[in-house]
Amino acid sequence: MTIKTFFTILAVLALVHGIGFVLAPEQLAAGYGMAASPSLVLMARLFGAALLALGLIFWFVRDNSSESVRGVLIATGIGDVVGLVVVVMGTTAGTLNAMGWVAALIYLFGSAGCGYFVMARSPELSSR
């Protein structure tokens, strides 16, 4: 997989989830087994806004030839590792239903991919 493909996948995942959390937070919360409340809806919409920004960053950096790509990979990898730990804790504690494991897979994909591209110093990264 090239870094462009990796960033494209991350961008699509972030943008789709971001739009969903902004426009339909109650439905997404229900899908994860969480009861909607005004504070949960607000936090879900804020999370959606952050995902929209992140998705756009991924989209615009996928063709970038600068060293800033490495910074995006490191920051995303750290964030995805933290997200993975939090979502696994929430799922195993019963706060999230089985859909929590889907979120865990997304965070695992992101953190593993970022780790690969940072550590491998692959031609895909170094040639960009």
C-alpha positions as CSV (number, residue, x, y, z in Angstrom):
1,M,0.0,0.0,0.0
2,T,1.3,3.5,-0.8
3,I,1.1,6.4,1.6
4,K,-1.3,8.1,-0.8
5,T,-3.7,5.1,-0.6
6,F,-3.3,5.0,3.2
7,F,-4.1,8.7,3.6
8,T,-7.1,8.4,1.2
9,I,-8.6,5.5,3.2
10,L,-8.0,7.5,6.5
11,A,-9.6,10.6,4.9
12,V,-12.7,8.8,3.7
13,L,-13.2,7.1,7.1
14,A,-12.7,10.4,9.0
15,L,-14.9,12.4,6.6
16,V,-17.8,9.9,6.6
17,H,-17.7,9.5,10.4
18,G,-17.3,13.2,10.9
19,I,-20.4,14.0,8.8
20,G,-22.3,11.4,10.6
21,F,-21.4,12.6,14.0
22,V,-22.3,16.2,13.1
23,L,-25.6,15.5,11.3
24,A,-26.9,12.4,13.1
25,P,-25.3,12.1,16.5
26,E,-28.3,10.5,18.2
27,Q,-28.3,7.7,15.6
28,L,-24.6,7.1,15.8
29,A,-24.7,7.0,19.6
30,A,-27.6,4.5,19.4
31,G,-25.5,2.4,17.0
32,Y,-22.8,2.1,19.6
33,G,-25.3,1.4,22.4
34,M,-25.1,4.8,24.1
35,A,-28.2,6.7,25.2
36,A,-28.4,10.2,23.7
37,S,-28.4,13.2,26.0
38,P,-27.9,16.9,25.2
39,S,-24.3,16.7,26.4
40,L,-23.6,13.6,24.4
41,V,-25.0,15.2,21.3
42,L,-22.8,18.2,21.8
43,M,-19.7,16.1,22.4
44,A,-20.5,13.9,19.3
45,R,-20.9,17.0,17.1
46,L,-17.6,18.4,18.4
47,F,-15.9,15.1,17.7
48,G,-17.5,15.1,14.3
49,A,-16.0,18.6,13.6
50,A,-12.6,17.3,14.6
51,L,-12.9,14.3,12.3
52,L,-13.9,16.6,9.5
53,A,-10.8,18.7,10.0
54,L,-8.6,15.5,10.3
55,G,-10.1,14.0,7.2
56,L,-9.4,17.1,5.2
57,I,-5.8,17.2,6.5
58,F,-5.4,13.6,5.3
59,W,-7.0,14.5,1.9
60,F,-4.7,17.5,1.3
61,V,-1.5,15.9,2.6
62,R,-1.8,12.7,0.5
63,D,-0.1,14.4,-2.5
64,N,2.3,16.4,-0.4
65,S,6.0,16.1,-1.0
66,S,7.3,17.8,2.1
67,E,8.6,16.5,5.4
68,S,5.3,17.6,7.0
69,V,3.9,14.3,6.0
70,R,6.1,12.7,8.7
71,G,4.7,15.0,11.3
72,V,1.1,14.2,10.3
73,L,1.9,10.5,10.5
74,I,3.5,10.8,14.0
75,A,0.6,13.0,15.3
76,T,-2.0,10.7,13.9
77,G,-0.2,7.6,15.2
78,I,-0.1,8.9,18.7
79,G,-3.7,10.0,18.6
80,D,-4.8,6.6,17.2
81,V,-3.0,4.7,19.9
82,V,-4.7,6.8,22.6
83,G,-8.0,6.3,20.8
84,L,-7.5,2.6,20.6
85,V,-6.8,2.3,24.3
86,V,-9.8,4.4,25.2
87,V,-12.2,2.6,22.9
88,V,-11.0,-0.9,24.0
89,M,-11.5,0.2,27.6
90,G,-15.0,1.5,26.8
91,T,-16.0,-1.6,25.0
92,T,-14.6,-4.1,27.6
93,A,-16.3,-2.1,30.3
94,G,-19.6,-2.3,28.5
95,T,-20.0,1.4,27.9
96,L,-20.0,0.6,24.1
97,N,-21.6,-2.4,22.5
98,A,-19.9,-4.7,20.0
99,M,-19.7,-1.7,17.5
100,G,-16.9,-0.5,19.8
101,W,-14.7,-3.2,18.2
102,V,-15.3,-1.6,14.8
103,A,-13.9,1.6,16.1
104,A,-11.0,-0.3,17.7
105,L,-10.2,-1.8,14.3
106,I,-10.2,1.7,12.7
107,Y,-7.8,3.0,15.4
108,L,-5.6,-0.1,15.0
109,F,-5.5,0.3,11.2
110,G,-4.5,4.0,11.6
111,S,-1.9,3.4,14.3
112,A,-0.3,0.4,12.5
113,G,-0.2,2.2,9.2
114,C,1.3,5.4,10.7
115,G,3.9,3.3,12.5
116,Y,4.7,1.4,9.3
117,F,5.2,4.5,7.2
118,V,7.2,6.3,9.9
119,M,9.4,3.3,10.9
120,A,10.0,1.8,7.5
121,R,11.3,4.9,5.8
122,S,9.7,3.4,2.8
123,P,10.3,4.7,-0.8
124,E,6.7,5.8,-0.8
125,L,7.4,8.3,2.0
126,S,10.9,9.3,1.3
127,S,10.2,9.9,-2.4
128,R,7.4,12.3,-1.6
